[in-house]
Amino acid sequence: MPAPAPARHPAHDALLARWTDLLISARESSAPETAARETSAPAPGPYGEDLLSRWAEPQRRYHTTDHLIAVLDRVDELLPHVQAPDPAAIRLAAWFHDAVYLPDRSTNEERSARLAERALTEAGVPAARTAETVRLVLVTLDHDPAEGDTNGEVLCDADLAVLAGSPEEYGAYAAAVREEYGFVPDDAFREGRANVLRHLLGLPHLFHTPVAHTRWEAAARHNMATELELLTA
């Protein structure tokens, strides 16, 4: 007997509408062939359904639909405060940045980027915007955008905003990360997680846009320092 399909996320329909609006706007350009491209382009719905099914995969505990929503919302929060060259590419990259995710693999970002390239090309997004989306997905490998890469700064800041949650929110995030790596023995996980936290705490700054730095830097460092202390006690 086949396993039952996972329950749909309560925000499924709203997310699908959000995706549809984004893809339609992302197809637009100043080129004269835009109208013809939009007329002949595939319907957005199947692409959105595929992405949402990926974000709902059972191996995920932190990199879930809720994480997708949080990143999209933080992107929307940051964009009014910065001069980003391509907001549509940032939002597309948010949808794709963990669309391929297996906790025991180190190639998730590269595979997510390849998925974005295939899907957006087929869906009729202009080549330059598709290429920028792919580049942004790959920036999330190390969350270290080059100076002046405003698109990358917004995406990375939105992705790391979880670090600045309330103590309860941060605790839930840390617990979900541990669940996602449930196959790793406790001692090995503590050592690996502590090394990640030490690396992040050693960076000159976690957040790159001025507004994110002001709002989230201090809280994020406090949360991570507290987790590190607990891990190494």
Wavefront OBJ file of the C-alpha trace (Angstrom):
o trace
v 0.000 0.000 0.000
v 1.560 3.333 -1.013
v 2.439 5.807 1.696
v -0.039 8.664 2.059
v 0.921 11.935 0.447
v 2.176 14.545 2.926
v -0.368 17.088 4.077
v -0.285 20.333 2.158
v 1.200 23.291 3.950
v -1.476 25.767 5.111
v 0.184 28.464 3.013
v 0.374 26.291 -0.134
v -2.173 28.215 -2.187
v -0.842 31.605 -1.119
v 2.699 30.525 -1.984
v 1.591 29.213 -5.352
v -0.057 32.562 -6.109
v 3.099 34.342 -4.947
v 5.211 32.165 -7.254
v 2.867 32.747 -10.201
v 3.037 36.527 -9.826
v 6.821 36.375 -9.494
v 7.394 34.186 -12.539
v 5.126 36.286 -14.729
v 6.925 39.476 -13.685
v 10.341 37.814 -14.030
v 9.606 37.006 -17.675
v 9.278 40.687 -18.463
v 12.100 42.644 -20.035
v 12.491 45.688 -22.198
v 13.089 43.539 -25.258
v 10.422 43.651 -28.004
v 9.912 39.887 -27.883
v 8.561 40.033 -24.316
v 4.905 39.847 -25.318
v 5.515 36.890 -27.606
v 7.530 35.137 -24.901
v 4.761 35.594 -22.334
v 2.131 34.319 -24.781
v 4.058 31.149 -25.589
v 5.610 30.490 -22.180
v 4.490 27.515 -20.083
v 1.988 28.051 -17.288
v 3.666 28.973 -13.974
v 1.617 26.565 -11.854
v 3.463 23.285 -12.508
v 6.817 24.899 -11.730
v 5.480 26.233 -8.448
v 3.941 22.889 -7.519
v 7.238 21.138 -8.220
v 9.144 23.577 -6.032
v 6.640 23.320 -3.197
v 6.770 19.526 -3.322
v 10.556 19.715 -3.018
v 10.390 22.031 -0.001
v 7.968 19.585 1.660
v 10.194 16.494 1.333
v 10.226 14.274 4.448
v 13.986 14.435 5.098
v 13.744 18.153 5.837
v 13.418 19.503 9.355
v 14.782 23.034 9.056
v 15.022 23.541 5.272
v 11.244 23.313 4.957
v 8.411 25.323 3.461
v 8.479 27.483 6.595
v 12.113 28.359 5.856
v 11.170 29.267 2.290
v 8.426 31.561 3.598
v 10.795 33.157 6.102
v 13.430 33.897 3.444
v 10.869 35.324 1.025
v 9.450 37.536 3.780
v 12.890 38.760 4.848
v 13.746 39.574 1.223
v 10.564 41.652 1.046
v 11.526 43.319 4.328
v 15.011 44.277 3.138
v 14.376 45.336 -0.448
v 12.741 48.714 0.342
v 15.961 49.736 2.138
v 18.498 48.874 -0.585
v 19.093 49.574 -4.249
v 19.122 46.020 -5.570
v 19.732 45.712 -9.327
v 17.341 42.771 -9.831
v 14.762 42.102 -7.088
v 13.067 39.454 -9.245
v 16.296 37.441 -9.456
v 16.690 37.643 -5.662
v 13.182 36.329 -5.126
v 13.672 33.560 -7.702
v 16.917 32.587 -5.982
v 15.084 32.440 -2.650
v 12.684 29.897 -4.166
v 15.500 27.795 -5.602
v 18.329 28.166 -3.068
v 17.540 24.942 -1.177
v 15.132 23.374 -3.651
v 17.460 20.382 -3.808
v 18.346 19.368 -0.282
v 19.724 16.139 1.142
v 21.387 16.569 4.559
v 24.113 14.026 3.802
v 25.216 15.688 0.561
v 27.567 18.625 -0.005
v 26.331 19.450 -3.515
v 22.893 20.828 -2.684
v 23.601 24.391 -3.801
v 25.137 23.301 -7.094
v 22.232 20.966 -7.813
v 19.727 23.663 -6.838
v 21.481 26.080 -9.204
v 21.282 23.575 -12.068
v 17.583 23.064 -11.352
v 17.038 26.829 -11.466
v 18.863 27.104 -14.794
v 16.818 24.339 -16.400
v 13.460 25.391 -15.010
v 13.747 29.136 -15.574
v 15.071 28.740 -19.107
v 12.178 26.448 -19.961
v 9.706 28.749 -18.184
v 10.671 31.724 -20.375
v 12.724 33.848 -17.982
v 15.256 35.998 -19.900
v 18.744 34.542 -20.048
v 20.399 37.352 -18.081
v 17.951 37.054 -15.182
v 18.216 33.272 -15.209
v 22.015 33.541 -15.047
v 21.788 36.011 -12.155
v 19.427 33.699 -10.281
v 21.834 30.792 -10.741
v 24.731 32.939 -9.516
v 22.797 33.990 -6.425
v 21.909 30.418 -5.507
v 25.627 29.604 -5.617
v 26.432 32.610 -3.405
v 24.577 30.803 -0.600
v 27.377 28.212 -0.580
v 29.378 30.443 1.765
v 27.095 33.469 2.327
v 30.011 35.721 1.435
v 28.911 38.026 -1.406
v 31.527 40.272 -2.943
v 31.588 43.902 -1.883
v 28.966 45.779 -3.872
v 26.973 42.635 -4.736
v 23.708 44.024 -3.425
v 21.597 41.212 -4.859
v 23.786 38.678 -3.085
v 23.821 40.677 0.142
v 20.029 40.786 0.322
v 19.650 37.057 -0.329
v 22.339 36.049 2.169
v 21.004 38.374 4.855
v 17.498 37.006 4.375
v 18.761 33.430 4.563
v 20.702 34.042 7.788
v 18.027 36.146 9.516
v 16.950 33.048 11.452
v 20.103 33.477 13.554
v 18.608 36.634 15.059
v 15.338 35.155 16.286
v 14.114 35.242 19.849
v 15.733 32.703 22.194
v 12.735 30.426 21.677
v 12.841 30.787 17.900
v 16.577 30.219 17.818
v 16.217 27.161 20.026
v 13.621 25.706 17.665
v 15.934 26.406 14.710
v 18.904 24.711 16.402
v 16.764 21.705 17.332
v 15.505 21.378 13.753
v 19.074 21.465 12.429
v 19.990 18.669 14.834
v 17.003 16.616 13.654
v 18.016 17.106 10.039
v 21.423 15.636 10.896
v 19.972 12.863 13.020
v 22.193 10.329 11.253
v 25.317 12.015 12.723
v 26.454 10.757 16.174
v 26.149 13.289 19.004
v 29.871 13.845 19.556
v 30.548 14.366 15.869
v 27.587 16.691 15.508
v 28.620 18.824 18.479
v 32.136 19.166 17.102
v 30.975 20.020 13.595
v 28.295 22.436 14.755
v 30.717 24.159 17.126
v 33.173 24.640 14.274
v 30.439 26.209 12.136
v 29.494 28.574 14.945
v 33.115 29.547 15.608
v 33.569 30.320 11.923
v 30.467 32.503 11.813
v 31.331 34.302 15.032
v 34.816 34.981 13.656
v 33.497 36.838 10.624
v 33.788 40.632 10.759
v 30.049 40.828 10.164
v 27.253 38.331 9.573
v 24.915 40.699 7.752
v 25.939 42.801 4.794
v 23.146 45.300 4.192
v 23.124 48.198 6.680
v 19.508 47.580 7.678
v 20.077 43.872 8.396
v 23.283 44.599 10.287
v 21.486 47.110 12.499
v 18.467 44.913 13.143
v 19.967 41.452 13.457
v 23.742 41.397 14.045
v 23.808 41.723 17.837
v 20.982 39.240 18.446
v 22.476 36.696 16.060
v 25.883 36.832 17.724
v 24.323 36.473 21.158
v 22.283 33.449 20.063
v 25.232 31.706 18.447
v 27.565 32.408 21.362
v 24.977 30.908 23.717
v 24.596 27.790 21.556
v 28.377 27.416 21.309
v 28.695 27.643 25.095
v 26.065 24.936 25.533
v 27.684 22.690 22.933
v 31.117 22.928 24.516
v 30.101 22.866 28.190
l 1 2 3 4 5 6 7 8 9 10 11 12 13 14 15 16 17 18 19 20 21 22 23 24 25 26 27 28 29 30 31 32 33 34 35 36 37 38 39 40 41 42 43 44 45 46 47 48 49 50 51 52 53 54 55 56 57 58 59 60 61 62 63 64 65 66 67 68 69 70 71 72 73 74 75 76 77 78 79 80 81 82 83 84 85 86 87 88 89 90 91 92 93 94 95 96 97 98 99 100 101 102 103 104 105 106 107 108 109 110 111 112 113 114 115 116 117 118 119 120 121 122 123 124 125 126 127 128 129 130 131 132 133 134 135 136 137 138 139 140 141 142 143 144 145 146 147 148 149 150 151 152 153 154 155 156 157 158 159 160 161 162 163 164 165 166 167 168 169 170 171 172 173 174 175 176 177 178 179 180 181 182 183 184 185 186 187 188 189 190 191 192 193 194 195 196 197 198 199 200 201 202 203 204 205 206 207 208 209 210 211 212 213 214 215 216 217 218 219 220 221 222 223 224 225 226 227 228 229 230 231 232 233
